[in-house]
Amino acid sequence: MVVQAYILIQTDVGKAASVAAAIGAIPGVVQAEDVTGPYDVIARVEAGTIDELGKLVIARIQDVAGITRTLTCTVVHV
């Protein structure tokens, strides 16, 4: 089963569009869009395991210039 999550991202002022574009190009990111509200970008990601998801967020997504904070919300099927 694939692990899915939404990554809520805060960026530096004026960086939402460039961050969304950069994140959207990362393998494992299904969709990344700049939004309004308390977060600037929301990305939907998929990985094979929870460990792979963690590596995707820490090693790839958080490495994108302009990101100040992320919050990972893993999808659960109850």
Secondary structure, 3 states (H helix, E strand, C coil): CCEEEEEEEEECCCCHHHHHHHHHCCCCEEEEEECCCCCCEEEEEEECCHHHHHHHHHHHHCCCCCEEEEEEEECCCC
